[in-house]
Amino acid sequence: MSAGARRQRLLMQKRGEGEDEYGNPQSDAFATVFETTAELIPMKGSEPVIAARLTGTQPYVVRIPSCAAARDVTTAWRIVDKRDPFRIFNITSVADMDQKNRTIDILATQGEAA
């Protein structure tokens, strides 16, 4: 992946963990862990019917350079477009497709509830 293909600035976010007043684990709001450049490769979208409403979803392959923080990304995280904070991607899977640890390919969907 050349640097010219990485045109997007993305925020990789993870849901915070905390405890309520009784000591029970509780999920907090998402917090940005790191920022990266990425190549967004759109795939064929779909329009499923959810709760009797037509909903459009667009899956993407998000290709980011590999680093220690990128290798920690899981499906519990989400991706936010830095230039458009209302553009949120839910992560479906994370893989090192080339097996050389140069890039991480993330399958993510825009338009789905977290």
Secondary structure, 3 states (H helix, E strand, C coil): CCHHHCCEEEEEEEEEEEECCCCCEEEEEEEEEEEEEEEEEECCCECCEECCEECCEEEEEEEEECCCCHHHCCCCCEEEECCCCCCEEEEEEEECCCCCCCEEEEEEEECCCC
